[in-house]
């Protein structure tokens, strides 16, 4: 390990590994630091992605795919079931451990140095300018300097705060998520399920993502109002007991997902944030893998350019923030406003929407058509949307 690199990346998830890979491919010397002993663990994710979008970033390996999903099944609070299977709208449920490990290996193959069990404890600051990081590795305190630091250290990110960025998430915009991988259950291997209702996951939803012939990721995300009634694990236990009473619990994970727009700044002098650290997740679904990969790649390319030019000022690094917002950030901000509308729906509203959607052929039930049907058939949604937008 050297004492100086062009780019230091903190966090070995999809955002960090893609940032390290892109920076290294762009000619930068890169050090990727991961606090856990093994990249890819622990898995705190439902592991679902859209197939076409994943293929934009990497050549998909069959070993990553736990299940291919060709249809979605939505359960309204009153039990009404709506299926959606538009042609070509395919998804994957990943083996995140293998997927994340391979992304880090790709970064290493591109020339990045990867170090696990490296817990970053602070930034090296020069009059407010980030010049590197301090970290502990195998009981030894170490410091390395860099032209740019990329913070990809997840929803509990400290890197941004150390640099003076306000990355706090309002409590009402955090979903508490808990998930079990269940075995010995009967499922449709090609179908993802989504369950709604106040007795299931108030203000949120539960999911069932297949992971083979008789196992699935079964979890839910619940905003703060639901957590005040019961702990998320209690909501999940109740759901599992009703739907899969004889299941074996193979894993149990929990965590938080930011369901809010990005903070005002995701760059500072010498520093950029990417992935959950920059709130780059879908405010409606909570999904963030593909957004993290995209943002990480953009940040890595910008970092390499900054190191090469000798200008890692906030102004120079803002090219990344601007490019992200123009390509994706604006869309996520709009989805956040849509989320506010969806959060206002009652069980009765959702039941009525389900009945409306049953009139649309399953192959035409795209996300756009679902939202359009909800707006046109239920004027209350138009009123609530207008409140959010204007």
C-alpha positions in Angstrom: 0.0 0.0 0.0 1.3 3.4 -1.0 1.1 6.6 1.1 -0.7 8.5 -1.6 -3.3 7.8 -4.3 -5.2 9.8 -6.9 -8.5 8.5 -5.5 -9.5 6.8 -2.3 -13.0 5.2 -2.2 -14.7 4.5 1.1 -17.1 1.6 0.9 -17.1 -1.6 -1.2 -20.7 -1.8 -2.2 -21.9 -1.3 -5.8 -21.3 2.5 -5.7 -17.8 2.2 -4.3 -16.7 -0.7 -6.5 -18.0 1.0 -9.7 -16.4 4.3 -8.7 -13.0 2.5 -8.1 -13.3 0.6 -11.3 -14.1 3.6 -13.5 -11.4 5.8 -11.8 -8.8 3.0 -12.4 -9.9 2.5 -16.0 -9.5 6.3 -16.5 -5.8 6.0 -15.4 -6.0 7.0 -11.7 -4.3 5.2 -8.9 -7.1 4.0 -6.6 -7.5 2.6 -3.1 -10.8 1.0 -2.2 -11.5 0.6 1.5 -14.2 -1.7 2.9 -14.8 -1.9 6.7 -16.2 -5.4 6.7 -14.0 -8.5 6.5 -15.6 -9.6 3.2 -17.1 -7.6 0.4 -20.7 -8.5 -0.1 -21.5 -9.3 3.5 -23.7 -8.7 5.3 -26.4 -8.6 2.7 -28.9 -5.9 3.6 -31.0 -5.8 0.4 -34.0 -7.3 -1.3 -31.6 -8.1 -4.2 -34.0 -7.2 -7.0 -32.9 -5.4 -10.2 -34.3 -4.9 -13.7 -32.5 -7.1 -16.2 -32.1 -4.5 -19.0 -30.8 -1.8 -16.8 -28.2 -4.1 -15.1 -26.9 -5.1 -18.6 -26.2 -1.4 -19.3 -23.4 -1.5 -16.6 -21.9 -5.0 -16.6 -22.0 -8.2 -18.6 -24.3 -10.3 -16.5 -22.9 -13.6 -15.1 -25.3 -16.5 -14.6 -23.8 -17.2 -11.2 -25.2 -13.8 -9.9 -28.8 -14.8 -10.7 -30.8 -16.5 -8.0 -34.1 -16.1 -10.0 -35.4 -14.6 -13.2 -38.7 -12.7 -12.6 -41.1 -12.3 -15.5 -44.2 -11.1 -13.6 -45.2 -9.1 -10.6 -48.2 -9.8 -8.4 -49.8 -7.0 -6.3 -52.0 -7.8 -3.3 -54.4 -5.0 -2.3 -55.5 -4.7 1.3 -58.8 -6.5 0.7 -57.1 -9.4 -1.0 -57.6 -8.4 -4.6 -54.7 -9.7 -6.7 -53.4 -7.8 -9.8 -50.8 -9.4 -12.0 -48.5 -7.5 -14.3 -46.4 -9.2 -17.0 -45.5 -6.7 -19.8 -43.4 -8.3 -22.6 -39.7 -7.8 -22.1 -40.1 -6.4 -18.5 -37.8 -8.9 -16.9 -36.1 -8.7 -13.6 -33.4 -10.6 -11.6 -33.1 -11.5 -7.9 -29.4 -11.5 -7.3 -27.0 -13.3 -5.1 -25.7 -10.0 -3.7 -22.7 -11.7 -2.0 -21.4 -13.0 -5.3 -22.4 -9.9 -7.2 -20.7 -7.4 -4.9 -17.6 -9.5 -4.7 -17.3 -9.7 -8.5 -17.8 -5.9 -8.8 -14.9 -5.4 -6.4 -12.9 -7.9 -8.4 -13.6 -6.0 -11.5 -12.2 -2.9 -9.8 -9.1 -4.8 -8.8 -8.7 -6.1 -12.4 -8.8 -2.5 -13.6 -5.9 -1.6 -11.3 -7.5 -0.5 -8.1 -6.1 -1.8 -4.7 -8.8 -3.3 -2.5 -8.5 -3.5 1.2 -11.0 -5.1 3.6 -11.2 -4.8 7.4 -10.3 -1.2 6.8 -12.5 1.1 9.0 -12.1 4.7 8.1 -12.0 6.9 11.2 -11.7 10.3 9.8 -10.6 12.6 6.9 -7.3 14.4 6.4 -8.4 18.1 6.2 -6.3 21.0 5.1 -8.2 24.2 5.9 -11.5 22.4 5.1 -10.1 20.8 1.9 -10.2 17.0 2.0 -6.8 15.6 1.3 -7.1 11.9 2.3 -8.4 9.5 4.9 -7.4 8.0 8.2 -8.3 4.4 8.9 -7.6 1.4 11.1 -6.5 -1.9 9.5 -5.8 -5.0 11.5 -5.3 -2.9 14.7 -3.0 -0.4 13.0 -3.8 3.3 12.4 -2.9 4.4 8.9 -3.3 7.5 6.9 -3.2 7.9 3.1 -3.4 11.1 1.1 -5.3 11.6 -2.1 -6.5 14.1 -4.7 -10.1 13.0 -4.2 -12.0 10.9 -1.7 -15.3 9.3 -2.8 -17.6 8.5 0.1 -19.7 5.4 -0.8 -20.2 4.3 2.8 -24.0 3.7 2.8 -27.0 5.1 4.5 -25.1 5.5 7.8 -22.4 7.5 6.0 -20.0 9.6 8.1 -17.7 10.7 5.4 -20.0 13.4 4.1 -20.6 14.8 7.6 -16.8 14.9 8.4 -16.4 17.1 5.3 -19.2 19.4 6.5 -22.0 18.2 4.2 -25.5 18.0 5.6 -26.5 14.4 4.8 -29.1 14.0 7.5 -32.3 12.3 6.5 -35.5 13.4 8.1 -37.0 10.6 10.2 -40.2 10.6 8.2 -38.1 9.9 5.0 -36.4 6.8 6.4 -37.9 3.4 5.8 -37.0 0.8 8.4 -36.5 -2.4 6.5 -36.3 -6.0 7.8 -36.0 -9.1 5.7 -35.9 -12.9 6.2 -34.7 -15.4 3.6 -37.2 -18.2 4.0 -36.7 -21.8 3.0 -39.1 -24.7 2.6 -41.9 -22.5 1.2 -44.1 -22.8 -1.8 -43.6 -20.0 -4.3 -43.8 -19.2 -8.0 -40.2 -19.0 -9.1 -40.7 -16.4 -11.7 -43.0 -14.0 -9.8 -42.3 -11.1 -7.4 -45.0 -10.3 -4.9 -45.9 -7.0 -3.3 -48.4 -6.7 -0.4 -50.1 -3.5 0.7 -52.3 -2.5 3.6 -52.4 -1.2 7.1 -52.4 -4.7 8.6 -49.3 -5.6 6.5 -46.9 -2.7 6.4 -48.6 0.7 7.2 -47.3 3.3 4.9 -45.0 0.9 3.1 -45.2 -2.6 1.6 -44.1 -6.2 2.0 -42.2 -8.1 -0.8 -41.6 -11.7 -1.7 -38.7 -12.1 -4.1 -38.0 -15.7 -5.2 -34.5 -17.2 -4.7 -35.0 -20.6 -6.2 -37.4 -23.5 -6.1 -38.5 -23.2 -2.4 -36.9 -20.1 -0.9 -37.4 -16.3 -1.1 -36.4 -13.0 0.3 -39.5 -11.9 2.4 -39.3 -8.5 3.8 -40.9 -5.1 4.3 -40.1 -1.4 4.5 -42.1 0.7 7.0 -41.9 4.4 7.6 -41.8 5.9 11.0 -45.6 6.0 11.6 -45.8 2.3 11.3 -42.8 1.8 13.5 -44.5 3.7 16.2 -47.2 1.1 16.3 -45.0 -2.0 16.3 -41.3 -2.8 15.7 -40.6 -3.7 12.0 -39.6 -7.2 13.0 -42.9 -7.7 14.7 -44.8 -6.6 11.5 -42.6 -9.0 9.5 -43.1 -11.9 11.9 -46.9 -11.4 11.7 -46.8 -11.4 7.9 -44.7 -14.5 7.7 -46.8 -16.4 10.3 -49.9 -15.7 8.2 -48.5 -16.5 4.8 -45.7 -19.0 5.4 -46.4 -20.6 8.8 -44.1 -23.6 8.3 -41.1 -21.7 6.8 -37.5 -22.0 8.0 -35.7 -18.7 8.6 -32.4 -18.9 6.8 -31.2 -15.3 7.3 -32.5 -12.2 9.1 -31.2 -8.7 8.2 -32.3 -5.2 8.9 -31.4 -1.6 8.0 -32.6 1.8 6.9 -33.2 3.2 3.4 -33.3 6.9 2.7 -36.5 7.7 0.7 -35.7 11.4 0.2 -34.2 13.7 -2.4 -30.4 14.0 -2.5 -28.9 16.5 0.0 -28.3 20.0 -1.1 -24.6 19.2 -1.7 -23.0 15.9 -2.6 -19.6 17.3 -3.3 -17.1 19.4 -1.3 -13.5 20.4 -1.9 -11.7 17.1 -2.5 -14.8 14.9 -1.9 -17.8 13.4 -3.6 -20.6 11.1 -2.3 -22.3 8.3 -4.2 -24.9 5.7 -3.6 -27.0 5.6 -0.4 -24.5 8.1 1.2 -25.9 10.6 -1.3 -29.5 9.4 -1.0 -29.4 8.0 -4.5 -32.2 5.5 -4.1 -35.7 5.3 -5.5 -38.0 7.2 -3.0 -40.9 5.0 -3.9 -39.5 1.5 -4.0 -36.3 2.0 -2.0 -34.3 0.2 -4.7 -30.8 1.6 -5.1 -28.4 -0.9 -6.7 -28.5 0.4 -10.2 -28.6 4.0 -9.1 -25.5 3.4 -7.0 -23.7 1.7 -9.9 -24.5 4.6 -12.2 -23.5 7.3 -9.7 -20.4 5.5 -8.7 -19.2 5.3 -12.3 -19.9 8.9 -12.8 -18.0 9.9 -9.6 -15.1 7.7 -10.5 -14.6 9.2 -13.9 -14.9 12.8 -12.5 -12.4 11.9 -9.7 -9.8 10.6 -12.2 -10.2 13.8 -14.3 -9.8 16.0 -11.3 -6.7 14.1 -10.2 -5.2 14.4 -13.7 -5.9 18.1 -14.0 -4.8 18.9 -10.4 -8.1 20.6 -9.6 -10.3 18.8 -7.1 -12.1 21.8 -5.9 -15.8 21.7 -5.1 -16.4 23.7 -8.3 -14.5 21.2 -10.4 -16.2 18.2 -8.7 -19.6 19.8 -9.1 -19.5 18.5 -12.7 -20.4 15.1 -11.3 -23.3 16.5 -9.2 -24.7 18.4 -12.2 -24.4 15.4 -14.5 -26.1 13.2 -11.9 -29.0 15.6 -11.4 -29.5 16.1 -15.1 -29.4 12.4 -15.9 -31.2 10.9 -12.9 -31.5 13.2 -9.9 -34.4 15.2 -11.3 -36.4 12.0 -11.9 -35.8 10.9 -8.3 -36.9 14.3 -7.0 -40.2 13.9 -9.0 -40.6 10.4 -7.7 -40.2 11.7 -4.2 -43.2 14.0 -4.8 -45.1 11.1 -6.1 -44.2 9.2 -3.0 -45.9 11.9 -0.9 -49.1 11.2 -2.9 -48.8 7.4 -2.4 -48.3 7.9 1.3 -51.6 9.6 1.5 -53.6 6.7 0.1 -55.9 4.8 2.4 -56.6 1.1 2.1 -59.9 1.9 0.4 -58.0 4.0 -2.2 -55.7 1.1 -3.0 -58.6 -1.4 -3.2 -60.4 0.8 -5.7 -57.2 1.2 -7.8 -56.8 -2.6 -7.8 -60.3 -3.0 -9.2 -59.5 -0.4 -11.9 -56.3 -2.1 -12.9 -58.1 -5.4 -13.4 -59.8 -3.9 -16.4 -56.4 -3.5 -18.1 -54.8 -6.6 -19.8 -51.9 -8.0 -17.7 -49.4 -7.5 -20.5 -50.3 -3.8 -20.5 -50.0 -3.2 -16.8 -46.7 -1.3 -16.9 -45.8 1.1 -14.1 -46.9 4.0 -16.2 -50.3 2.5 -16.9 -50.8 1.7 -13.3 -50.1 5.2 -12.3 -52.2 6.7 -15.1 -55.1 4.5 -14.2 -54.9 5.5 -10.6 -54.9 9.2 -11.5 -57.7 9.2 -14.1 -60.1 7.0 -12.2 -59.5 8.5 -8.8 -59.5 12.3 -8.8 -58.4 12.4 -5.2 -54.9 11.4 -6.4 -54.8 14.3 -8.8 -55.6 16.7 -6.0 -53.0 15.3 -3.8 -50.4 15.3 -6.6 -51.2 18.9 -7.4 -50.5 19.7 -3.7 -47.0 18.1 -3.9 -46.1 19.6 -7.3 -47.3 23.1 -6.8 
